[in-house]
Amino acid sequence: MAGADDDRFRVKPGAPTSRGGPRSQRFVSKVLKQVSKSGAKASGKSPGRPNNTFGRGRVAAATAGQRLLPSARRVVIKSRFVLLRRASPNSVAVHLRYIQRDGVTRDGQKGQAYGADTDAADLEAFQQRGQNHRHQFRFIVSAEDGLEMEDLKGFTRQLMACMETDLETRLDWVAVDHWDSDNPHTHIVLSGRTSSGADLVINPDYMAHGMRMRASEIATEWLGPRTELEIRQSLLREVDQQRLTGLDRALIRQAIANDVDLTANPQDRHRHSALRARLQRLEAMGLAELMDANRWKLQPDIAGTLNAMGERDDALQTARRALKGNQRECVVHERLAAPVIGRIAGKGLADELHDRGYLVVDGTDGRAHYLKLPAGTELAELPTHGIVEAKPPALEKPIDRNIAAVAKDSVYKTADHLLQLKQANNRDPQSTVDAHVRRLEALRRSGITERIADGVWKVPPDFTRRAQQHDAQKATGLVIELRSHLPIEQQVRAIGATWLDKQLTSDGAGLATQGFGAQVRDAMHSRLDFLAENGLAERSGQRVALARNLLATLRDRELTTVGKALQDQTGQTYRPVPNGGQASGVYRRNLQLASGRFAILDDGIGFSLVPWRTVIEQRLGQQVSAIVRGQSVDWQFGRQRDIGV
């Protein structure tokens, strides 16, 4: 007789599958998403987000550091994943050049890159090997007790060998040790390919935690666990710091709705005392409020505030080091409200991982300014002790106001402007008009102005507003312009139109009577003596009369001297370009002179020197033509005359 269950219908569902298509989701993913929406948490000891399951190193990420005790040595690792197709063409070269820069070794010498098997890695070969790679990894490894490690190379090599085991592939990397800060650290650049030629994909958890745990294991093995005294001293150092510390992170993790309760009996008495002392310090800083004997309320976004305080403190220390004992009021600019002009006292990277630079400018206003540079700024183009001007991106320019004032019925004429300047006894009216023409040409390319005829421009009624909007759209940060690559000491007796000469023609407006402003005033007096010796200035008591068209005269003298020197070297004829004249030839290279940077145009028999502009650098080795009007240039590329500067 058949059993009672023989006729029952048994359902045996198969495994859930996706319907396919670009927007489909796996069944398990949908379930996890709905569970997350409901607020439920996964069971187990780690209620946080689930582990990432893709990429190499996911197993090691889950097991690394499991045997580490609270006394383990601490290591900080900053990492960056760089998609090379989105980075600038010279991004890799700039980063490699920076990490191997001067002054990073123990004795202040140039850094030396090394690899797994060599103490002198070939960076050019490394760059060539990674030329067609999809991505690249960059790390900064800093052990808390790095000063006690005599062999950072050995530490780095052991870490990278451990990573090779965790990631199950040979790694192509170079590294440079830096000893130029309070905490010695190592820059590591890792190729984005495995030994088999596939893209190297590293598990995010390994990048965030596993690598750091491996470094901590090695540091603890090398130096031994931290003693109780070392741990206590480390906690005490964090109590009074005006930056985000490990104690602050512990308080933020412990806080519920920004409330921190220290009522519970602590297992670690010294750590508990340090947390209480830190809260009292935060209270004095206005970042925490005492609710009762054991409870504090933290200010919202306390981590961001402390981070900003730490960055500001680092910036001030950097500025003071760059000034080398010169007493200045130091200003750290988050946003620049007015132009800053001065000498470059120091430069470097504010963010070494992302190649974001900074300048310390000893200003003509008597103060020192710390400026963060826009991404992609080439520090090599800004020499230390050179003269630089930094401007807000959307600041209305005086030159635009002048153009609007000169224009009649929305038409600007260079002849009218030149006449006005001569009537106002301007010392170099032609150079002033040339500067206005360069501005009009730049705005013409953006469709704001229109050139009706030679020296005649049509400007819109709302010209200044549209010009300001144009500058704001183009700029992503500060506008940095190099005014002179020469220090003021070398400008005093230079043959050429120097930045000091431009200060003389403007009577030194805006120069302070102290600091670098006072140094510029002294240099201007010495420059006047030099000009008088060469017949370009006359003294009459306290009054000084400069020669007419001083800047143009000095520029022509320098170009003549340099042109003849090049003529003797090359055997080619130097062809000076008169004002309003045209020069043609192949753009060979550029020269940095006291009067500015000039391009060499070679026509096969002779050559000309033409004021250089960034726009022609992409035309290196190509035939170009230029019409020169003082320092203004109209460029012609091939048959199209579409670039004017």
C-alpha positions as CSV (number, residue, x, y, z in Angstrom):
1,M,0.0,0.0,0.0
2,A,1.3,3.4,-0.9
3,G,2.4,5.7,1.8
4,A,0.5,8.8,2.7
5,D,3.3,11.0,1.2
6,D,3.7,9.2,-2.1
7,D,1.3,11.4,-4.0
8,R,2.6,14.7,-2.6
9,F,4.1,17.2,-5.0
10,R,7.7,18.1,-4.2
11,V,9.1,21.3,-5.5
12,K,12.8,21.3,-6.2
13,P,13.7,24.9,-7.4
14,G,17.0,25.4,-9.2
15,A,19.5,28.0,-8.2
16,P,18.3,31.6,-8.8
17,T,19.6,33.1,-12.0
18,S,19.8,36.5,-13.6
19,R,17.6,37.4,-16.6
20,G,20.6,39.1,-18.2
21,G,20.9,42.5,-19.6
22,P,22.9,45.6,-18.6
23,R,20.6,46.5,-15.6
24,S,20.0,43.0,-14.2
25,Q,21.1,42.1,-10.6
26,R,22.0,38.8,-9.1
27,F,19.3,37.4,-6.8
28,V,21.6,37.4,-3.8
29,S,22.5,41.1,-4.4
30,K,18.8,42.0,-4.5
31,V,18.2,40.2,-1.2
32,L,21.2,41.9,0.5
33,K,20.0,45.3,-0.8
34,Q,16.5,44.8,0.7
35,V,18.1,43.6,4.0
36,S,20.2,46.7,4.1
37,K,17.1,48.9,3.6
38,S,15.3,47.2,6.4
39,G,18.1,48.1,8.8
40,A,19.1,44.5,9.6
41,K,22.7,43.7,10.3
42,A,24.7,40.6,9.3
43,S,25.4,38.2,12.1
44,G,29.0,37.7,13.3
45,K,31.7,39.7,15.1
46,S,32.0,42.4,12.4
47,P,28.6,44.1,11.9
48,G,30.2,46.5,9.3
49,R,30.0,46.3,5.6
50,P,30.7,42.9,4.0
51,N,34.2,42.1,2.7
52,N,34.9,43.0,-0.9
53,T,35.2,39.8,-2.9
54,F,37.0,40.9,-6.0
55,G,40.7,41.6,-6.7
56,R,43.9,40.0,-5.5
57,G,44.6,39.9,-1.8
58,R,41.1,39.4,-0.5
59,V,42.1,36.4,1.6
60,A,45.1,38.1,3.1
61,A,42.9,41.2,3.8
62,A,40.8,39.0,6.1
63,T,43.7,37.4,7.9
64,A,46.4,40.1,8.1
65,G,47.1,41.4,11.6
66,Q,45.0,38.8,13.4
67,R,47.8,38.1,15.8
68,L,48.7,41.8,16.4
69,L,48.3,43.0,20.0
70,P,47.6,46.6,21.1
71,S,51.3,46.9,21.7
72,A,52.1,46.4,18.0
73,R,54.0,49.1,16.1
74,R,51.8,51.4,14.1
75,V,52.3,52.2,10.4
76,V,50.4,54.7,8.3
77,I,49.9,54.0,4.6
78,K,48.4,56.5,2.2
79,S,47.4,55.0,-1.1
80,R,46.3,56.3,-4.5
81,F,44.9,54.6,-7.6
82,V,45.8,56.5,-10.7
83,L,44.0,55.9,-14.1
84,L,46.8,56.9,-16.5
85,R,44.5,57.7,-19.4
86,R,42.8,60.4,-17.3
87,A,46.0,61.8,-15.8
88,S,48.0,64.4,-17.6
89,P,50.5,63.1,-20.1
90,N,53.5,63.9,-17.9
91,S,51.9,62.9,-14.6
92,V,54.1,59.9,-14.1
93,A,57.3,61.7,-15.0
94,V,56.5,64.6,-12.7
95,H,55.7,62.3,-9.8
96,L,58.9,60.2,-10.3
97,R,61.0,63.4,-10.6
98,Y,59.4,64.9,-7.5
99,I,60.0,61.9,-5.2
100,Q,63.7,61.8,-6.3
101,R,64.1,65.5,-5.7
102,D,67.0,67.2,-3.9
103,G,67.1,67.5,-0.1
104,V,65.3,64.3,0.9
105,T,68.2,62.2,2.1
106,R,69.6,62.2,5.6
107,D,72.4,64.6,4.5
108,G,70.1,66.8,2.3
109,Q,71.1,65.3,-1.0
110,K,69.0,64.1,-4.0
111,G,66.9,61.0,-3.4
112,Q,67.8,57.7,-5.1
113,A,65.2,55.4,-6.3
114,Y,65.6,51.7,-5.6
115,G,63.8,48.5,-6.4
116,A,63.6,44.9,-5.3
117,D,67.1,43.9,-6.6
118,T,68.9,47.2,-7.1
119,D,69.8,50.3,-5.1
120,A,69.8,52.5,-8.2
121,A,66.6,51.9,-10.1
122,D,66.3,53.3,-13.7
123,L,63.2,55.5,-13.5
124,E,63.1,56.1,-17.2
125,A,63.0,52.4,-17.9
126,F,60.3,51.9,-15.2
127,Q,58.3,54.7,-16.9
128,Q,58.7,53.1,-20.3
129,R,57.5,49.7,-19.0
130,G,54.3,51.3,-17.7
131,Q,53.6,53.5,-20.7
132,N,50.7,51.5,-22.0
133,H,49.3,50.3,-18.6
134,R,45.8,51.1,-17.6
135,H,46.6,52.3,-14.1
136,Q,49.3,52.7,-11.5
137,F,49.4,52.5,-7.7
138,R,51.2,55.1,-5.5
139,F,51.8,54.6,-1.7
140,I,53.4,56.6,1.1
141,V,54.5,54.3,3.9
142,S,55.3,55.9,7.3
143,A,56.1,53.9,10.4
144,E,55.4,55.7,13.6
145,D,58.9,54.7,14.9
146,G,60.6,55.2,11.5
147,L,63.5,57.2,13.1
148,E,64.5,54.0,14.9
149,M,64.7,52.0,11.6
150,E,68.2,52.3,10.2
151,D,67.3,50.4,7.0
152,L,64.1,51.7,5.4
153,K,65.1,50.0,2.2
154,G,65.1,46.6,3.9
155,F,61.8,47.4,5.5
156,T,60.2,48.4,2.2
157,R,61.6,45.3,0.4
158,Q,60.3,43.0,3.0
159,L,56.8,44.7,2.8
160,M,56.8,44.4,-1.0
161,A,57.9,40.7,-0.9
162,C,55.0,40.1,1.6
163,M,52.6,41.8,-0.8
164,E,53.9,39.6,-3.7
165,T,52.9,36.6,-1.6
166,D,49.5,38.0,-0.7
167,L,48.7,39.1,-4.3
168,E,50.2,36.0,-5.8
169,T,52.2,37.7,-8.5
170,R,55.6,39.4,-9.0
171,L,55.4,43.2,-8.6
172,D,57.2,45.8,-10.6
173,W,57.9,48.8,-8.3
174,V,60.3,51.5,-7.4
175,A,60.7,53.4,-4.1
176,V,62.5,56.5,-2.7
177,D,63.1,57.1,1.1
178,H,62.5,60.6,2.4
179,W,64.2,61.8,5.6
180,D,63.2,65.5,5.2
181,S,60.4,65.5,7.7
182,D,59.8,64.6,11.3
183,N,58.6,61.2,10.3
184,P,60.8,59.4,7.7
185,H,58.6,57.8,5.0
186,T,58.9,55.9,1.8
187,H,57.2,56.7,-1.6
188,I,56.4,53.6,-3.6
189,V,55.2,53.5,-7.2
190,L,53.7,50.2,-8.2
191,S,53.1,49.1,-11.8
192,G,49.5,48.2,-12.7
193,R,50.3,44.9,-14.4
194,T,50.9,41.4,-13.0
195,S,53.8,39.2,-14.0
196,S,51.6,37.5,-16.6
197,G,50.7,40.9,-18.3
198,A,47.1,41.2,-17.0
199,D,45.8,44.3,-15.2
200,L,46.7,44.2,-11.5
201,V,43.5,44.5,-9.5
202,I,44.1,44.8,-5.7
203,N,41.2,44.0,-3.3
204,P,40.0,47.3,-1.7
205,D,40.1,45.8,1.8
206,Y,43.7,44.9,1.2
207,M,44.5,48.4,0.1
208,A,42.7,49.9,3.1
209,H,43.7,47.5,5.9
210,G,45.7,44.4,4.8
211,M,48.7,46.3,3.5
212,R,48.9,48.4,6.7
213,M,48.6,45.3,8.9
214,R,51.4,43.6,7.0
215,A,53.6,46.7,7.5
216,S,52.7,46.7,11.2
217,E,53.7,43.1,11.6
218,I,57.1,43.7,10.0
219,A,57.7,46.9,12.1
220,T,56.8,44.9,15.3
221,E,59.1,42.1,14.2
222,W,62.0,44.5,13.6
223,L,61.6,46.8,16.7
224,G,59.7,44.6,19.1
225,P,56.3,45.4,20.7
226,R,55.8,48.9,22.1
227,T,56.5,49.0,25.8
228,E,53.9,50.3,28.3
229,L,56.0,53.5,28.7
230,E,56.1,54.1,24.9
231,I,52.3,53.6,24.6
232,R,51.8,56.0,27.5
233,Q,54.1,58.6,26.0
234,S,52.4,58.3,22.6
235,L,49.0,58.9,24.2
236,L,50.3,62.0,26.1
237,R,51.7,63.5,23.0
238,E,48.3,63.4,21.4
239,V,46.5,65.1,24.2
240,D,47.5,68.7,23.4
241,Q,47.9,68.5,19.6
242,Q,45.8,70.9,17.5
243,R,45.0,68.3,14.8
244,L,43.0,65.1,14.4
245,T,44.6,62.4,16.6
246,G,44.1,58.7,17.4
247,L,42.4,59.8,20.6
248,D,39.9,61.9,18.6
249,R,39.1,59.0,16.3
250,A,38.5,56.8,19.4
251,L,36.1,59.4,20.9
252,I,34.2,59.8,17.6
253,R,33.8,56.0,17.4
254,Q,32.6,55.9,21.0
255,A,30.2,58.9,20.6
256,I,26.5,58.3,20.2
257,A,24.8,61.4,18.6
258,N,28.0,63.3,19.4
259,D,27.7,62.4,23.1
260,V,30.7,60.7,24.7
261,D,30.2,58.9,28.1
262,L,33.2,57.9,30.1
263,T,31.2,56.5,33.0
264,A,32.1,52.8,32.3
265,N,35.0,51.4,34.3
266,P,38.0,51.3,31.9
267,Q,40.1,48.3,31.3
268,D,43.0,50.4,30.3
269,R,43.5,53.1,33.0
270,H,46.1,55.1,31.1
271,R,44.1,55.2,27.9
272,H,41.0,56.2,29.8
273,S,42.9,59.1,31.5
274,A,44.3,60.2,28.1
275,L,40.8,60.3,26.6
276,R,39.5,62.4,29.5
277,A,42.5,64.8,29.2
278,R,41.9,65.1,25.5
279,L,38.2,65.9,26.0
280,Q,39.2,68.6,28.5
281,R,41.6,70.0,25.8
282,L,38.9,69.9,23.2
283,E,36.6,71.8,25.6
284,A,39.2,74.5,26.0
285,M,39.4,74.7,22.2
286,G,35.6,75.1,21.9
287,L,35.2,71.8,20.2
288,A,33.5,69.9,23.1
289,E,31.0,70.9,25.8
290,L,31.0,69.3,29.3
291,M,27.6,68.0,30.2
292,D,28.4,66.4,33.6
293,A,31.4,64.9,35.3
294,N,31.7,62.0,32.8
295,R,29.8,63.2,29.7
296,W,30.8,65.6,26.9
297,K,29.1,66.7,23.7
298,L,31.3,66.9,20.6
299,Q,30.9,69.7,18.1
300,P,29.5,68.6,14.7
301,D,32.1,67.7,12.1
302,I,34.8,67.9,14.8
303,A,37.1,65.7,12.6
304,G,36.9,68.2,9.7
305,T,37.7,71.1,12.0
306,L,40.7,69.4,13.6
307,N,42.0,68.3,10.1
308,A,41.8,71.9,9.0
309,M,43.6,73.1,12.1
310,G,46.3,70.5,11.5
311,E,46.8,71.6,7.9
312,R,47.0,75.2,8.9
313,D,49.6,74.5,11.6
314,D,51.7,72.5,9.0
315,A,51.4,75.4,6.5
316,L,52.6,77.9,9.1
317,Q,55.6,75.7,10.0
318,T,56.4,75.3,6.3
319,A,56.3,79.0,5.8
320,R,58.6,79.7,8.8
321,R,61.1,77.2,7.6
322,A,61.1,78.7,4.1
323,L,61.7,82.2,5.5
324,K,64.9,80.9,7.2
325,G,64.8,83.2,10.2
326,N,63.3,86.3,8.5
327,Q,60.6,87.8,10.6
328,R,57.3,88.1,8.8
329,E,53.6,87.9,9.5
330,C,52.5,84.6,8.0
331,V,49.2,84.3,6.2
332,V,47.6,81.0,5.1
333,H,45.1,81.6,2.3
334,E,42.1,79.3,1.9
335,R,40.8,81.8,-0.7
336,L,42.8,84.7,-2.0
337,A,40.9,88.0,-1.9
338,A,43.5,90.2,-3.5
339,P,46.6,89.7,-5.7
340,V,49.9,88.7,-4.0
341,I,53.2,89.7,-5.5
342,G,56.6,88.7,-4.2
343,R,59.6,86.4,-4.3
344,I,59.3,82.6,-4.0
345,A,60.8,81.8,-0.7
346,G,59.9,78.1,-0.8
347,K,57.9,75.5,-2.7
348,G,56.9,71.9,-2.6
349,L,54.0,69.5,-2.4
350,A,51.2,70.2,0.0
351,D,49.7,66.8,-0.9
352,E,52.6,64.4,-1.9
353,L,50.2,61.7,-2.9
354,H,48.2,63.8,-5.4
355,D,51.0,66.1,-6.5
356,R,49.3,69.3,-5.3
357,G,51.9,72.0,-4.8
358,Y,52.3,75.0,-2.6
359,L,54.3,78.2,-2.7
360,V,55.6,80.4,0.2
361,V,55.7,83.9,-1.3
362,D,57.6,86.7,0.6
363,G,55.2,89.4,-0.5
364,T,55.9,93.0,-1.4
365,D,53.3,93.9,1.2
366,G,55.7,92.9,4.0
367,R,53.9,89.6,4.8
368,A,54.6,85.9,3.9
369,H,51.8,84.1,2.1
370,Y,51.3,80.3,2.0
371,L,49.4,79.5,-1.3
372,K,48.1,76.1,-2.4
373,L,48.6,75.8,-6.2
374,P,46.0,74.5,-8.7
375,A,46.4,70.8,-9.7
376,G,48.8,70.3,-12.5
377,T,51.0,73.4,-11.8
378,E,54.5,72.6,-12.8
379,L,56.8,73.6,-9.9
380,A,59.9,73.4,-12.1
381,E,58.6,76.4,-14.0
382,L,58.5,78.5,-10.7
383,P,62.2,79.0,-9.6
384,T,63.0,79.7,-6.0
385,H,63.7,83.4,-5.4
386,G,61.9,84.3,-8.7
387,I,59.2,86.9,-8.7
388,V,55.6,85.6,-9.0
389,E,52.1,87.0,-8.9
390,A,49.1,85.1,-7.6
391,K,45.6,86.3,-8.3
392,P,42.1,85.2,-7.5
393,P,40.5,83.5,-10.6
394,A,37.4,85.8,-10.8
395,L,38.8,89.1,-9.7
396,E,38.0,92.0,-12.0
397,K,41.2,93.1,-13.7
398,P,42.2,96.8,-13.9
399,I,43.2,96.3,-17.5
400,D,39.5,95.4,-18.3
401,R,38.4,98.6,-16.5
402,N,40.9,100.6,-18.6
403,I,39.6,99.1,-21.9
404,A,36.0,99.9,-20.9
405,A,36.9,103.5,-20.0
406,V,38.8,104.1,-23.2
407,A,36.2,102.6,-25.5
408,K,33.8,105.0,-27.1
409,D,30.4,103.7,-28.4
410,S,31.7,100.2,-27.6
411,V,34.8,100.7,-29.8
412,Y,38.3,100.6,-28.4
413,K,41.1,102.2,-30.5
414,T,44.8,101.8,-29.7
415,A,45.5,105.3,-31.2
416,D,43.0,106.9,-28.8
417,H,44.5,105.0,-25.8
418,L,48.1,105.9,-26.8
419,L,47.2,109.6,-27.0
420,Q,45.5,109.5,-23.6
421,L,48.6,107.9,-22.1
422,K,51.0,110.4,-23.6
423,Q,48.8,113.3,-22.3
424,A,48.9,111.7,-18.9
425,N,52.8,111.5,-19.1
426,N,52.9,107.7,-19.0
427,R,56.5,106.7,-19.0
428,D,56.0,103.8,-21.5
429,P,52.7,104.3,-23.3
430,Q,53.4,101.8,-26.1
431,S,54.1,98.9,-23.7
432,T,50.9,99.7,-21.8
433,V,48.8,99.7,-25.0
434,D,50.5,96.4,-26.1
435,A,49.4,94.8,-22.8
436,H,45.8,95.9,-23.5
437,V,46.0,94.5,-27.0
438,R,47.1,91.1,-25.6
439,R,44.1,91.1,-23.3
440,L,41.7,91.9,-26.2
441,E,43.2,89.2,-28.3
442,A,42.7,86.6,-25.6
443,L,39.1,87.6,-25.2
444,R,38.6,87.6,-28.9
445,R,39.4,83.9,-29.1
446,S,36.5,83.4,-26.6
447,G,34.1,85.5,-28.7
448,I,33.8,88.4,-26.2
449,T,35.6,91.0,-28.4
450,E,35.9,91.5,-32.1
451,R,38.8,92.9,-34.1
452,I,37.4,95.3,-36.7
453,A,40.7,96.5,-38.1
454,D,44.3,96.8,-37.1
455,G,44.2,98.6,-33.7
456,V,40.4,98.8,-33.6
457,W,38.3,96.5,-31.4
458,K,34.6,96.2,-30.8
459,V,33.7,95.5,-27.1
460,P,30.3,94.7,-25.6
461,P,28.5,97.2,-23.3
462,D,28.9,94.7,-20.4
463,F,32.5,94.1,-21.2
464,T,34.0,93.9,-17.6
465,R,31.3,91.5,-16.4
466,R,31.8,89.1,-19.3
467,A,35.5,89.3,-19.0
468,Q,35.3,88.4,-15.4
469,Q,33.0,85.5,-16.1
470,H,35.5,84.3,-18.8
471,D,38.3,84.2,-16.2
472,A,36.2,82.5,-13.6
473,Q,35.2,79.7,-16.1
474,K,38.8,79.1,-17.2
475,A,40.4,79.1,-13.7
476,T,40.2,76.1,-11.3
477,G,42.1,77.8,-8.5
478,L,44.7,80.6,-8.2
479,V,46.1,82.2,-11.3
480,I,49.9,82.0,-10.9
481,E,52.1,84.1,-13.3
482,L,55.9,84.2,-13.2
483,R,56.9,87.8,-13.4
484,S,60.7,87.2,-13.4
485,H,62.9,84.1,-13.1
486,L,65.7,86.3,-11.7
487,P,66.1,87.3,-8.0
488,I,66.0,91.0,-7.5
489,E,69.7,91.0,-6.7
490,Q,70.4,89.8,-10.2
491,Q,67.9,92.2,-11.8
492,V,69.8,95.3,-10.5
493,R,72.5,95.1,-13.2
494,A,70.8,93.0,-15.8
495,I,70.6,94.1,-19.4
496,G,67.0,93.8,-20.2
497,A,63.5,94.9,-19.2
498,T,63.3,93.5,-15.7
499,W,60.5,93.3,-13.2
500,L,62.3,96.1,-11.2
501,D,62.1,98.4,-14.2
502,K,58.3,97.9,-14.3
503,Q,58.2,98.8,-10.7
504,L,60.2,102.0,-11.5
505,T,57.7,103.0,-14.2
506,S,54.9,102.6,-11.8
507,D,56.7,104.5,-8.9
508,G,56.8,101.3,-6.8
509,A,53.1,101.4,-6.0
510,G,52.0,98.9,-3.3
511,L,55.5,98.3,-1.8
512,A,55.6,98.0,1.9
513,T,58.3,99.8,4.0
514,Q,59.3,96.6,5.7
515,G,60.1,93.0,4.7
516,F,60.5,92.1,1.1
517,G,58.8,95.4,0.1
518,A,61.7,97.3,1.7
519,Q,64.2,95.1,-0.1
520,V,62.6,95.9,-3.4
521,R,62.8,99.6,-2.7
522,D,66.5,99.3,-2.0
523,A,67.0,97.3,-5.2
524,M,65.1,100.0,-7.2
525,H,67.5,102.7,-6.0
526,S,70.4,100.5,-7.1
527,R,68.7,99.8,-10.4
528,L,68.4,103.6,-11.0
529,D,72.1,104.0,-10.4
530,F,72.7,101.3,-13.1
531,L,70.3,102.9,-15.5
532,A,72.0,106.3,-15.0
533,E,75.4,104.8,-15.7
534,N,74.0,103.5,-19.1
535,G,72.3,106.8,-20.0
536,L,68.8,105.6,-19.4
537,A,68.0,107.7,-16.4
538,E,68.9,111.2,-15.1
539,R,69.0,112.4,-11.5
540,S,68.2,116.0,-10.6
541,G,68.3,116.2,-6.9
542,Q,65.6,113.9,-5.5
543,R,63.9,113.7,-8.9
544,V,64.7,111.0,-11.4
545,A,63.8,111.1,-15.1
546,L,63.6,107.8,-16.9
547,A,64.3,107.5,-20.6
548,R,61.3,107.4,-22.9
549,N,60.2,103.9,-23.9
550,L,62.5,102.5,-21.2
551,L,61.2,99.0,-21.3
552,A,61.3,98.7,-25.0
553,T,64.8,100.1,-25.1
554,L,66.1,97.7,-22.5
555,R,64.4,94.8,-24.2
556,D,65.9,95.7,-27.6
557,R,69.4,95.9,-26.1
558,E,69.1,92.5,-24.5
559,L,67.8,90.9,-27.7
560,T,70.6,92.4,-29.8
561,T,73.2,91.1,-27.4
562,V,71.7,87.6,-27.2
563,G,71.0,87.5,-31.0
564,K,74.6,88.3,-31.8
565,A,75.8,85.6,-29.3
566,L,73.6,83.0,-31.0
567,Q,74.7,84.2,-34.4
568,D,78.4,83.5,-33.5
569,Q,77.4,80.1,-32.1
570,T,75.2,78.9,-35.0
571,G,76.6,80.8,-38.0
572,Q,73.1,81.9,-38.9
573,T,72.1,85.5,-39.3
574,Y,70.1,87.2,-36.5
575,R,67.1,89.0,-37.9
576,P,65.6,91.5,-35.4
577,V,61.8,91.9,-35.7
578,P,60.8,95.6,-35.7
579,N,57.6,96.7,-34.0
580,G,54.7,95.7,-36.3
581,G,57.0,93.4,-38.3
582,Q,56.6,89.7,-39.2
583,A,58.8,86.7,-38.5
584,S,58.5,83.2,-39.9
585,G,60.3,80.0,-39.4
586,V,60.4,76.7,-37.6
587,Y,59.9,77.0,-33.8
588,R,63.1,75.4,-32.4
589,R,63.2,76.2,-28.7
590,N,62.8,79.0,-26.2
591,L,65.1,81.1,-24.1
592,Q,64.5,82.6,-20.7
593,L,65.9,86.1,-20.6
594,A,65.7,89.0,-18.2
595,S,63.0,90.6,-20.5
596,G,61.0,87.4,-20.5
597,R,60.8,84.2,-22.4
598,F,61.4,84.3,-26.2
599,A,60.9,81.7,-29.0
600,I,63.6,81.1,-31.6
601,L,62.1,80.9,-35.2
602,D,64.5,79.4,-37.7
603,D,64.0,80.1,-41.4
604,G,66.9,78.0,-42.5
605,I,69.3,81.0,-43.2
606,G,68.6,83.2,-40.2
607,F,66.6,83.3,-37.0
608,S,64.4,85.7,-35.0
609,L,63.5,86.1,-31.3
610,V,59.8,86.4,-30.7
611,P,58.0,86.8,-27.3
612,W,57.0,83.2,-26.3
613,R,53.5,82.1,-25.3
614,T,52.3,78.8,-23.9
615,V,50.1,78.3,-26.9
616,I,53.0,77.7,-29.3
617,E,54.7,75.0,-27.2
618,Q,52.6,72.3,-28.9
619,R,54.0,73.6,-32.3
620,L,57.6,72.7,-31.4
621,G,59.4,71.8,-34.6
622,Q,56.7,73.2,-36.9
623,Q,56.5,76.1,-39.2
624,V,54.9,79.2,-37.6
625,S,54.6,82.9,-38.3
626,A,54.2,85.8,-35.9
627,I,53.4,89.5,-36.2
628,V,55.1,91.4,-33.3
629,R,53.7,94.5,-31.7
630,G,55.9,95.2,-28.7
631,Q,55.3,92.3,-26.3
632,S,52.1,91.4,-28.2
633,V,52.2,88.6,-30.8
634,D,49.7,87.4,-33.4
635,W,50.5,83.8,-34.3
636,Q,49.7,82.1,-37.6
637,F,49.8,78.3,-37.9
638,G,49.8,77.1,-41.5
639,R,47.1,78.9,-43.5
640,Q,44.9,79.7,-40.5
641,R,45.5,82.9,-38.5
642,D,43.6,81.9,-35.4
643,I,45.8,82.5,-32.5
644,G,46.6,85.9,-31.1
645,V,48.3,86.7,-27.8
